Amino acid sequence: MRGFKLFRPATLDEAVALLPGGRGPAEPHDARPLAGGQDLLTELKDHLVEPDALVDLTGLHELEALEVGDALRIGALCKVAALEHQPTLRAHWTVLAEAAASVASPQIRSQATVGGNLCQRPRCWYYRNEAAPCIKKGGSECFAESGMNKYNAILGGGPSYIVHPSDLAPALVCLDATVTVSGARGPRSLPLEEFFTLPTEGSIVRENVLKANELLLSLDVPSLGAGWTSTYLKARERGSYDFALASCALAVKLEGERIAAARLVLGGVAPIPWRCPDAEAFLAGKPNTPETWAAAAALATKGAEPLEHNGYKVHLAQGLVQKALRRLAGQEPTHAGGAR
């Protein structure tokens, strides 16, 4: 690991000033924010990033908040474990609590932050190999496209085929969350769905619109409202402590034996949390039956273009969608932490 300076700002303004382009010292010119450090420290150890300095955010206690009322406000430094265990959140924003419970291990969840989970970098083994100059690190080629691609994207891929590793992201997009970020020009808010970017959008070496001189501050999550219920399912290679091969965040509004409305987001299959508008539109007004579930699952993976070794993800994602719909119809047992 390369040496670096460590700054511990006491206020948000001080933290922003220390980032590139801020009003702080001219050097270091490449400073990175440090929160829980669960992803950043591994990147440092693997020499994937070598900043001049880290800006430790743990003194900004106002960003640790978890406010639960008619809506949720989640600070970027809120621990993932707090989402897992908050009883009102588990009852009314179940998809988010279940997603949080599926993240890594209890030890990691106790240190990992919500903001860090949303901003973590790809787990593709070419990206994580410091000797591989892949396109995500400024190279000219995605080695996964014609190489080892068992874990890579089947939707939205090209010219990079990474998948976004966050479990919280699909759940929060499903809940129509809004994110607030702040930089030298002050705060700005946008739908979380617009926070993430495909490889064909923005910078190929980035996965979101966060600028180098901006910090993620908080998320606002509205209530689903009466009649809605939700769940998160995750398929993984190991029974615990693993990233998603595919995941499904689902919320439905039920009216008797019919589905009045639905929100469906897939994880582990695309470079961003993959919203499924065709499946959502199809489900609205349909009877809550196995035939409906199967048709919606097929629509959820419409346009999939598997690589040589990851075609299984199409069937896996479809199975998760059907299982989630079956669960919310009361025909599938609920297990915190998603599918096993």
C-alpha positions in Angstrom: 0.0 0.0 0.0 1.3 3.4 -0.9 1.7 6.0 1.9 -0.9 8.8 2.2 -1.8 11.7 4.3 -4.9 11.3 6.6 -7.2 14.3 7.2 -9.9 14.2 9.9 -12.3 17.2 9.2 -14.7 18.2 11.9 -17.3 19.7 9.5 -18.8 18.9 6.1 -17.4 22.2 4.7 -13.9 21.2 5.8 -14.3 17.7 4.3 -15.5 19.1 0.9 -12.6 21.7 0.9 -10.1 18.8 1.2 -11.4 17.1 -1.9 -9.9 17.8 -5.4 -10.8 21.3 -6.5 -11.7 22.3 -3.0 -10.5 25.3 -1.0 -8.1 23.3 1.1 -4.4 22.9 0.6 -3.1 22.8 -2.9 -1.5 19.4 -2.0 -2.7 16.7 -1.9 -4.4 17.0 -5.3 -5.9 13.5 -5.2 -7.8 12.9 -2.0 -10.5 10.2 -1.5 -13.2 10.1 1.1 -13.0 7.3 3.7 -16.0 6.1 5.6 -16.3 2.4 6.7 -13.4 1.6 4.4 -14.7 -1.9 3.6 -14.1 -1.4 -0.2 -11.6 1.4 -0.3 -9.0 -0.3 1.8 -9.0 -3.4 -0.4 -8.4 -1.2 -3.4 -5.5 0.5 -1.7 -4.0 -2.8 -0.7 -4.3 -4.0 -4.3 -2.8 -0.8 -5.7 -6.0 -0.1 -7.7 -6.1 3.4 -6.4 -3.2 5.3 -4.9 -4.4 8.7 -3.6 -2.2 11.2 -2.0 -4.6 11.5 1.0 -7.7 10.1 2.6 -10.4 12.4 4.1 -11.8 10.5 7.1 -15.5 11.3 7.4 -16.2 9.5 10.6 -16.2 12.8 12.6 -19.2 14.0 10.6 -21.8 12.5 13.0 -24.7 14.3 11.4 -24.3 11.9 8.4 -24.9 8.8 10.7 -28.6 9.6 11.1 -31.4 7.1 10.5 -34.7 8.9 10.8 -37.8 6.7 10.6 -41.3 8.3 10.4 -43.7 8.6 7.5 -40.6 8.5 5.3 -37.0 7.5 5.8 -33.9 9.7 5.9 -30.7 7.7 5.9 -27.3 9.4 6.4 -24.5 8.3 4.2 -22.5 7.2 7.2 -25.4 5.1 8.7 -24.2 1.6 9.2 -25.7 -1.2 7.1 -26.5 -3.1 10.2 -28.8 -0.3 11.4 -31.1 -0.9 8.4 -31.2 -4.6 9.2 -32.3 -4.3 12.8 -34.6 -1.3 12.9 -38.1 -2.8 13.6 -40.3 -0.1 11.9 -38.1 -0.2 8.8 -38.3 -4.0 8.7 -42.1 -3.8 8.9 -42.7 -1.1 6.3 -39.6 -1.0 4.1 -39.0 -4.8 4.2 -37.2 -4.9 0.9 -34.5 -2.6 2.3 -34.1 -4.4 5.6 -33.8 -7.8 3.8 -31.3 -6.4 1.4 -29.2 -5.0 4.3 -29.3 -8.4 6.0 -27.9 -10.0 2.9 -24.8 -7.9 2.7 -21.5 -9.7 3.5 -21.1 -10.8 7.1 -22.4 -9.4 10.5 -18.9 -8.0 11.2 -18.7 -6.2 7.9 -22.3 -4.8 8.2 -21.4 -3.4 11.6 -18.7 -1.2 9.9 -19.9 -0.7 6.3 -21.8 2.4 5.6 -24.8 2.9 3.4 -23.0 5.5 1.2 -20.0 3.2 0.8 -22.3 0.3 -0.2 -23.8 2.4 -2.9 -20.5 3.7 -4.2 -18.4 0.5 -4.0 -16.4 -0.5 -7.0 -16.8 -3.5 -9.3 -15.8 -7.0 -8.1 -14.9 -8.2 -11.6 -11.6 -10.2 -11.2 -10.0 -8.4 -14.1 -10.7 -5.0 -12.5 -9.4 -6.3 -9.1 -6.2 -7.7 -10.7 -3.7 -4.9 -10.6 -1.8 -6.4 -13.5 -4.8 -6.3 -15.8 -5.1 -3.0 -17.6 -8.9 -3.3 -18.2 -11.2 -0.7 -19.6 -12.4 0.2 -16.1 -8.9 1.3 -15.2 -8.3 3.3 -18.4 -7.3 0.5 -20.7 -8.9 -0.2 -24.1 -10.5 -3.6 -23.6 -12.9 -5.4 -21.3 -11.1 -8.7 -20.8 -14.3 -10.3 -19.4 -16.1 -10.0 -22.7 -14.2 -12.8 -24.3 -12.6 -14.2 -21.1 -13.8 -15.4 -17.7 -17.3 -13.9 -17.5 -19.3 -16.2 -15.2 -20.1 -13.3 -12.9 -20.5 -10.5 -15.5 -23.4 -8.6 -17.0 -26.2 -10.0 -19.2 -28.0 -6.7 -19.4 -26.7 -3.2 -20.2 -23.2 -4.4 -20.8 -20.6 -3.0 -23.3 -18.0 -1.8 -23.7 -17.6 -2.8 -20.0 -19.4 -5.9 -18.6 -19.1 -5.3 -14.9 -22.1 -5.8 -12.6 -22.9 -3.3 -9.8 -22.1 -5.1 -6.5 -24.5 -3.3 -4.2 -27.4 -5.1 -2.5 -28.8 -1.9 -1.1 -29.0 -0.2 -4.5 -31.7 -2.4 -6.1 -33.8 -2.1 -2.9 -33.5 1.7 -2.7 -34.2 2.1 -6.4 -37.3 -0.1 -6.0 -38.4 2.3 -3.2 -37.9 5.4 -5.4 -35.3 6.8 -3.1 -33.7 10.2 -3.7 -30.1 10.9 -3.0 -28.4 14.2 -1.9 -24.8 14.9 -2.7 -22.8 18.0 -1.9 -19.6 19.6 -3.2 -18.0 23.0 -3.6 -21.1 24.3 -5.3 -23.4 23.1 -2.6 -25.9 20.3 -2.4 -28.0 18.8 -5.2 -30.6 16.0 -5.1 -31.6 13.5 -7.8 -33.5 10.2 -8.0 -31.2 7.4 -7.0 -32.0 5.6 -10.2 -30.3 8.5 -12.1 -27.3 8.4 -9.7 -25.9 5.2 -11.4 -24.6 5.2 -15.0 -24.1 2.6 -17.7 -20.7 2.2 -19.3 -22.1 4.0 -22.4 -23.0 7.0 -20.2 -20.7 9.4 -18.5 -17.2 8.2 -17.7 -16.3 4.6 -18.5 -14.1 4.4 -15.3 -17.0 5.5 -13.1 -20.3 3.8 -12.1 -22.2 6.9 -10.9 -22.5 10.7 -11.4 -20.7 11.6 -8.2 -17.8 14.0 -9.0 -14.4 13.7 -7.4 -15.1 16.8 -5.3 -18.5 15.7 -4.1 -19.7 13.6 -1.1 -22.9 11.5 -0.8 -24.8 13.0 2.1 -28.1 11.2 2.5 -31.0 9.3 1.1 -34.7 10.1 1.3 -37.1 7.1 1.0 -40.8 7.7 0.7 -43.4 5.3 2.2 -44.7 2.6 -0.1 -48.2 3.4 1.1 -51.3 1.3 2.0 -51.6 -2.0 0.3 -48.0 -2.3 -0.7 -45.6 -5.1 0.4 -42.0 -5.8 -0.6 -39.2 -8.3 -0.5 -35.6 -8.8 -1.6 -34.1 -12.1 -2.8 -30.5 -12.9 -3.5 -28.9 -15.9 -5.1 -25.2 -16.4 -4.4 -22.6 -19.1 -4.9 -21.9 -19.5 -1.2 -24.6 -19.7 1.4 -23.3 -16.6 3.2 -20.8 -13.7 2.8 -21.0 -13.5 -1.0 -22.0 -11.1 -3.7 -25.1 -11.7 -5.7 -25.1 -13.9 -8.8 -28.5 -12.3 -9.3 -30.9 -10.5 -7.0 -34.5 -9.2 -7.1 -36.0 -6.2 -5.3 -39.8 -6.3 -5.7 -42.7 -4.2 -4.3 -46.3 -4.9 -5.2 -49.6 -3.3 -4.4 -52.3 -5.9 -4.0 -56.0 -5.5 -4.4 -57.7 -8.7 -3.6 -56.5 -11.4 -6.1 -55.0 -8.8 -8.5 -51.7 -6.9 -8.6 -52.6 -3.2 -8.8 -49.0 -2.0 -9.3 -45.5 -3.2 -9.1 -41.8 -2.1 -8.9 -39.1 -4.5 -9.9 -35.3 -4.0 -9.9 -32.7 -6.7 -10.6 -29.2 -6.7 -9.1 -26.1 -8.7 -10.1 -27.0 -8.8 -13.8 -26.1 -5.3 -15.1 -23.7 -2.4 -14.5 -26.5 -0.6 -12.7 -29.5 -1.6 -10.6 -31.7 -2.8 -13.5 -35.2 -1.4 -13.4 -37.7 -3.6 -15.3 -40.4 -1.2 -16.6 -41.9 -3.7 -19.1 -42.5 -6.2 -16.4 -43.9 -3.5 -14.0 -46.4 -2.3 -16.7 -47.4 -5.9 -17.5 -48.1 -6.8 -13.8 -50.4 -3.8 -13.3 -54.0 -5.1 -13.2 -53.1 -8.7 -13.7 -54.3 -11.7 -11.6 -51.9 -12.8 -9.0 -51.3 -16.2 -10.6 -48.3 -18.4 -11.6 -49.0 -17.6 -15.2 -48.7 -13.9 -14.5 -45.5 -14.5 -12.6 -43.8 -16.5 -15.4 -44.7 -13.9 -18.0 -43.4 -11.0 -15.8 -40.2 -12.9 -15.2 -39.6 -13.3 -18.9 -40.1 -9.6 -19.5 -37.7 -8.7 -16.7 -34.8 -10.2 -18.7 -36.0 -9.0 -22.0 -33.0 -8.0 -24.1 -30.5 -10.0 -22.2 -27.3 -10.8 -24.1 -25.4 -13.4 -22.1 -21.7 -13.9 -22.6 -20.1 -17.3 -23.0 -20.2 -18.4 -19.4 -23.1 -16.5 -17.8 -26.2 -17.6 -19.6 -27.4 -19.2 -16.4 -28.1 -15.7 -15.0 -31.1 -15.3 -17.3 -32.9 -18.3 -15.8 -31.6 -17.5 -12.3 -33.0 -13.9 -12.5 -36.3 -15.2 -13.9 -36.6 -17.7 -11.1 -36.0 -15.0 -8.4 -38.7 -12.8 -9.9 -41.2 -15.7 -9.8 -40.1 -16.6 -6.3 -40.5 -13.0 -5.1 -44.0 -12.7 -6.6 -44.9 -16.1 -5.0 -43.6 -14.9 -1.7 -45.6 -11.7 -1.7 -48.7 -13.7 -2.7 -48.2 -15.6 0.6 -47.1 -18.8 -1.0 -43.4 -18.6 -0.2 -41.8 -18.5 3.3 -39.9 -15.4 4.2 -36.2 -15.7 5.3 -34.3 -12.6 6.3 -31.3 -12.0 4.0 -32.9 -13.3 0.8 -32.7 -16.5 -1.1 -30.2 -19.1 0.0 
